[in-house]
Amino acid sequence: MAVLAETGMLTVTGWLWAWAVPSGLLIAVGAVLLPGTMRFLQEHGLSETNYCGRIVPTAGGVLLWLLLLLWYLYEACVAPSTWPNTDRWMLAVTMVGFAGLLDDLLGEREVKGLCNHWKALIEQRRITTGIVKVGTTLVAGMLILLPEADMFRSGTGATFAADSYMLWYLPFKLLLILLATNAVNLLDVRPGRALKGFFVSLLLLVWLASWRESGTEAGWNVWRLLVPLTIGAGVFASADLRGKAMLGDAGANVLGFALGVGFSVLTPVPVQAAALAVLVGLHAITWRRSLSVIIERHALLRWLDQAGRGRG
């Protein structure tokens, strides 16, 4: 609350300019940019054959990044004092997004899954785009988390406690962010599945974050990532559900990264541990079995997966 009071966001005017106005503008701009973005991707060869055998534009996450960039520019020009120190947050998401875009452009389709990318590195001494994504995600995660560790160190003044944070919590949080980033990508094999996973996870995050005081600068910067990305996901949802376009790694990785950062910053450690366990379980299951096959075999999961999906 102190952060909000200092920045003036507790006032109606502060809330209006910091949230309502940019959100409305972003919805309108997103609706205008969506058709042109899809044409641009298709005209420049960023297309892929979907599960129905149709060639559709991929890397639709470019639109999400554009909307996030517009949000960032808005706050830098209109309300720079409201959200300080957001540069590294924007840089981190940009790194993850462009690593995903690189995979959409040059990715080897015969190498799937984190384990297979790791095998290619160890056994063949070959750096795949998947390894580039992993390395970029870890660096981006450190870009977010290391300043938090520094604040912990200066706040406690206890070297042992701070070193323990660096030794245990930092790798723990980085693994959570990495697996969350890849988890949304695992879902992005059917129309709308990744976005449904994102929205459900976001609602869960909002609920779980209420258990902990998150009115810190880092906490509010998380929402500054999630709000524009959620708007972008909502704008893109119609095209994705109808099978007209794909998020691609450029979109799925950005959404997963934002969720991972959200859980690592906004929720208590027990919740983070539970989230990490779920993510490890999901990756273990999909390593052995097809997630689509599992969903098809369960009526409720199949109904949820197909809800809102166009027949064309």
C-alpha positions as CSV (number, residue, x, y, z in Angstrom):
1,M,0.0,0.0,0.0
2,A,2.9,2.3,0.7
3,V,4.1,1.9,-2.9
4,L,0.6,2.8,-4.2
5,A,0.4,5.8,-1.9
6,E,3.8,7.1,-3.0
7,T,2.9,6.8,-6.7
8,G,-0.6,8.3,-6.3
9,M,-2.4,5.2,-7.5
10,L,-4.7,5.2,-4.6
11,T,-6.5,8.2,-6.1
12,V,-9.2,7.8,-8.7
13,T,-7.2,9.9,-11.2
14,G,-4.1,7.8,-10.6
15,W,-6.0,4.6,-11.1
16,L,-7.6,6.0,-14.2
17,W,-4.4,7.0,-15.9
18,A,-2.4,4.0,-14.7
19,W,-4.9,1.3,-15.6
20,A,-8.2,2.2,-17.2
21,V,-7.0,4.5,-20.0
22,P,-4.1,2.3,-21.2
23,S,-6.3,-0.9,-21.0
24,G,-9.0,0.7,-23.1
25,L,-6.5,2.0,-25.6
26,L,-4.8,-1.4,-25.8
27,I,-8.0,-3.3,-26.5
28,A,-8.8,-0.9,-29.4
29,V,-5.3,-1.0,-30.8
30,G,-5.2,-4.8,-30.5
31,A,-8.4,-5.2,-32.5
32,V,-7.0,-2.9,-35.2
33,L,-3.6,-4.6,-35.3
34,L,-4.8,-8.2,-35.3
35,P,-5.8,-8.6,-39.0
36,G,-2.7,-6.8,-40.2
37,T,-0.4,-8.9,-38.0
38,M,-1.8,-12.1,-39.3
39,R,-1.4,-11.0,-42.9
40,F,2.2,-9.8,-42.2
41,L,3.1,-13.2,-40.7
42,Q,1.6,-15.1,-43.6
43,E,3.1,-13.0,-46.3
44,H,6.6,-13.4,-44.7
45,G,6.5,-17.1,-44.5
46,L,5.7,-17.4,-40.8
47,S,3.1,-20.1,-41.3
48,E,2.7,-23.7,-40.1
49,T,0.5,-26.7,-40.8
50,N,-1.9,-27.1,-37.9
51,Y,-3.3,-30.4,-36.6
52,C,-6.1,-30.3,-39.2
53,G,-3.6,-30.0,-42.1
54,R,-4.3,-26.3,-42.8
55,I,-1.6,-23.8,-43.2
56,V,-2.1,-20.9,-40.8
57,P,0.0,-18.0,-39.5
58,T,2.1,-18.8,-36.5
59,A,4.2,-16.6,-34.1
60,G,1.0,-14.7,-33.2
61,G,2.8,-13.8,-30.0
62,V,4.3,-10.9,-31.9
63,L,1.0,-9.1,-31.4
64,L,1.3,-9.7,-27.6
65,W,4.7,-8.2,-27.6
66,L,3.7,-5.2,-29.6
67,L,0.8,-4.5,-27.2
68,L,3.2,-4.9,-24.2
69,L,5.6,-2.5,-25.9
70,L,2.8,0.1,-26.4
71,W,1.8,-0.2,-22.8
72,Y,5.5,0.3,-21.8
73,L,5.8,3.4,-24.0
74,Y,2.5,4.8,-22.7
75,E,3.7,4.5,-19.1
76,A,7.2,5.9,-20.0
77,C,5.6,9.0,-21.7
78,V,2.4,9.6,-19.7
79,A,3.0,8.3,-16.2
80,P,6.8,7.7,-15.8
81,S,6.7,8.3,-12.0
82,T,3.9,5.8,-11.5
83,W,5.9,2.7,-12.4
84,P,9.6,3.0,-11.8
85,N,12.3,0.5,-12.7
86,T,10.2,-1.4,-15.4
87,D,13.0,-1.3,-18.0
88,R,14.5,-4.6,-17.0
89,W,11.1,-6.3,-16.9
90,M,10.4,-5.2,-20.4
91,L,13.9,-6.4,-21.5
92,A,13.3,-9.8,-19.8
93,V,10.0,-10.4,-21.7
94,T,11.5,-9.2,-24.9
95,M,14.4,-11.6,-24.6
96,V,12.0,-14.5,-24.0
97,G,9.7,-13.4,-26.8
98,F,12.5,-13.1,-29.4
99,A,14.0,-16.5,-28.4
100,G,10.6,-18.0,-29.1
101,L,10.4,-16.1,-32.4
102,L,13.8,-17.6,-33.3
103,D,12.4,-21.0,-32.7
104,D,9.3,-20.2,-34.8
105,L,11.6,-19.1,-37.6
106,L,14.4,-21.6,-37.4
107,G,13.3,-24.3,-35.0
108,E,14.1,-28.0,-35.7
109,R,10.7,-29.7,-35.8
110,E,12.3,-33.2,-35.3
111,V,13.6,-32.3,-31.9
112,K,10.8,-32.0,-29.4
113,G,10.8,-31.5,-25.6
114,L,13.3,-30.2,-23.1
115,C,14.9,-33.7,-22.7
116,N,15.5,-34.2,-26.4
117,H,17.1,-30.7,-26.7
118,W,19.3,-31.5,-23.8
119,K,20.3,-34.9,-25.4
120,A,21.2,-33.1,-28.6
121,L,23.4,-30.8,-26.6
122,I,25.1,-33.5,-24.6
123,E,25.3,-36.3,-27.1
124,Q,25.7,-34.4,-30.4
125,R,27.3,-31.2,-29.1
126,R,24.6,-29.4,-31.0
127,I,23.0,-26.2,-29.8
128,T,19.3,-26.2,-30.8
129,T,16.9,-23.3,-30.7
130,G,15.3,-25.1,-27.7
131,I,18.6,-24.7,-25.8
132,V,18.8,-21.1,-26.8
133,K,15.2,-20.6,-25.4
134,V,16.2,-22.3,-22.1
135,G,19.3,-20.2,-21.7
136,T,17.5,-17.0,-22.6
137,T,14.7,-17.8,-20.2
138,L,17.1,-18.4,-17.3
139,V,19.0,-15.1,-18.0
140,A,15.7,-13.3,-18.2
141,G,14.5,-14.9,-14.9
142,M,17.8,-13.8,-13.2
143,L,17.2,-10.3,-14.6
144,I,13.9,-10.2,-12.6
145,L,15.0,-12.2,-9.5
146,L,18.5,-10.9,-8.8
147,P,17.5,-7.4,-7.8
148,E,15.0,-9.1,-5.4
149,A,17.8,-11.0,-3.9
150,D,19.8,-7.8,-3.5
151,M,16.9,-6.2,-1.7
152,F,16.7,-9.2,0.6
153,R,20.4,-8.9,1.4
154,S,20.2,-5.2,2.1
155,G,17.0,-5.5,4.1
156,T,18.2,-8.3,6.4
157,G,21.8,-7.4,6.7
158,A,22.3,-11.1,7.4
159,T,24.9,-12.6,5.1
160,F,24.0,-16.2,5.9
161,A,20.3,-15.6,5.2
162,A,21.1,-13.8,2.0
163,D,23.5,-16.4,0.8
164,S,21.0,-19.1,1.6
165,Y,18.5,-17.2,-0.6
166,M,21.0,-17.2,-3.4
167,L,21.9,-20.8,-3.0
168,W,18.4,-22.3,-2.6
169,Y,15.6,-19.9,-3.5
170,L,17.1,-18.5,-6.6
171,P,17.5,-21.8,-8.5
172,F,14.2,-22.9,-7.1
173,K,12.4,-19.9,-8.5
174,L,14.3,-20.1,-11.8
175,L,13.2,-23.7,-12.3
176,L,9.6,-22.6,-11.6
177,I,9.9,-19.9,-14.2
178,L,11.6,-22.2,-16.8
179,L,9.0,-25.0,-16.5
180,A,6.1,-22.5,-16.5
181,T,7.5,-21.0,-19.7
182,N,7.7,-24.3,-21.4
183,A,4.3,-25.6,-20.0
184,V,2.3,-23.1,-22.0
185,N,4.3,-24.1,-25.0
186,L,3.3,-27.8,-24.4
187,L,-0.3,-26.8,-24.5
188,D,0.0,-24.8,-27.8
189,V,-0.8,-27.8,-30.1
190,R,-4.6,-27.3,-30.4
191,P,-6.6,-24.2,-31.0
192,G,-7.2,-22.2,-27.8
193,R,-5.6,-24.8,-25.5
194,A,-2.6,-22.6,-24.5
195,L,-4.8,-19.5,-23.9
196,K,-7.3,-21.5,-21.8
197,G,-4.4,-22.8,-19.7
198,F,-3.1,-19.2,-19.4
199,F,-6.4,-17.8,-18.3
200,V,-7.1,-20.5,-15.8
201,S,-3.6,-20.2,-14.3
202,L,-4.0,-16.4,-14.2
203,L,-7.2,-16.7,-12.2
204,L,-5.5,-19.1,-9.8
205,L,-2.6,-16.7,-9.5
206,V,-4.9,-13.8,-8.7
207,W,-6.6,-15.9,-5.9
208,L,-3.4,-17.2,-4.5
209,A,-1.6,-13.8,-4.6
210,S,-4.3,-12.5,-2.2
211,W,-2.8,-14.7,0.5
212,R,0.3,-12.6,0.5
213,E,1.0,-8.9,0.7
214,S,2.1,-8.1,-2.9
215,G,2.0,-4.3,-2.8
216,T,5.7,-4.1,-3.5
217,E,7.4,-2.6,-6.5
218,A,8.2,-6.0,-7.8
219,G,4.7,-7.2,-7.2
220,W,3.1,-4.4,-9.0
221,N,5.5,-4.7,-11.9
222,V,4.3,-8.3,-12.3
223,W,0.8,-7.0,-12.9
224,R,2.2,-4.4,-15.3
225,L,3.3,-7.5,-17.4
226,L,0.2,-9.6,-16.9
227,V,-2.4,-6.9,-17.6
228,P,-1.3,-6.0,-21.2
229,L,-0.4,-9.6,-22.0
230,T,-3.9,-10.7,-20.8
231,I,-5.5,-8.1,-23.0
232,G,-3.3,-9.3,-25.9
233,A,-4.3,-12.9,-25.2
234,G,-8.0,-11.9,-25.2
235,V,-7.7,-10.0,-28.5
236,F,-5.9,-13.0,-30.0
237,A,-8.3,-15.6,-28.6
238,S,-10.9,-15.5,-31.3
239,A,-8.4,-16.2,-34.1
240,D,-6.7,-18.9,-32.0
241,L,-9.9,-20.7,-31.1
242,R,-11.2,-20.7,-34.7
243,G,-7.9,-22.2,-35.9
244,K,-7.0,-19.1,-37.9
245,A,-3.7,-18.5,-36.3
246,M,-1.2,-19.9,-33.8
247,L,0.5,-18.3,-30.8
248,G,3.7,-20.0,-31.6
249,D,6.7,-20.0,-29.3
250,A,6.8,-16.3,-29.5
251,G,3.5,-16.1,-27.7
252,A,3.3,-19.2,-25.6
253,N,6.8,-18.6,-24.1
254,V,6.0,-15.0,-23.2
255,L,2.7,-16.0,-21.5
256,G,4.3,-18.9,-19.6
257,F,7.2,-16.7,-18.5
258,A,4.9,-14.0,-17.2
259,L,3.0,-16.7,-15.2
260,G,6.2,-18.1,-13.8
261,V,7.4,-14.7,-12.7
262,G,4.0,-14.1,-11.2
263,F,4.0,-17.2,-9.1
264,S,7.6,-16.8,-8.1
265,V,7.1,-13.2,-6.9
266,L,3.5,-12.9,-5.8
267,T,2.8,-16.2,-4.0
268,P,4.1,-17.8,-0.7
269,V,6.9,-20.4,-0.9
270,P,4.5,-23.4,-0.2
271,V,2.4,-22.3,-3.1
272,Q,5.5,-22.0,-5.3
273,A,6.5,-25.5,-4.3
274,A,3.1,-26.9,-5.1
275,A,3.1,-25.1,-8.5
276,L,6.6,-26.5,-9.2
277,A,5.4,-30.0,-8.3
278,V,2.5,-29.7,-10.8
279,L,4.8,-28.5,-13.5
280,V,7.3,-31.3,-13.0
281,G,4.4,-33.8,-13.1
282,L,3.1,-32.2,-16.3
283,H,6.5,-32.4,-18.0
284,A,7.0,-36.0,-16.8
285,I,3.6,-37.0,-18.2
286,T,4.1,-35.3,-21.6
287,W,7.6,-36.8,-21.8
288,R,6.1,-40.3,-21.9
289,R,2.6,-39.7,-23.4
290,S,0.8,-37.3,-25.7
291,L,-1.2,-34.7,-23.8
292,S,-3.7,-34.7,-26.6
293,V,-4.3,-38.4,-26.3
294,I,-4.8,-38.0,-22.6
295,I,-7.4,-35.2,-23.1
296,E,-9.3,-37.2,-25.7
297,R,-9.7,-40.1,-23.4
298,H,-11.4,-38.1,-20.6
299,A,-14.9,-36.6,-21.4
300,L,-14.6,-33.6,-19.1
301,L,-11.1,-32.6,-20.4
302,R,-12.2,-33.2,-24.0
303,W,-15.2,-30.9,-23.5
304,L,-13.1,-28.2,-21.9
305,D,-10.5,-28.5,-24.6
306,Q,-13.1,-28.2,-27.4
307,A,-15.2,-25.4,-25.8
308,G,-15.4,-22.3,-27.9
309,R,-13.4,-23.9,-30.7
310,G,-14.6,-23.2,-34.2
311,R,-15.4,-26.2,-36.5
312,G,-13.7,-24.7,-39.5
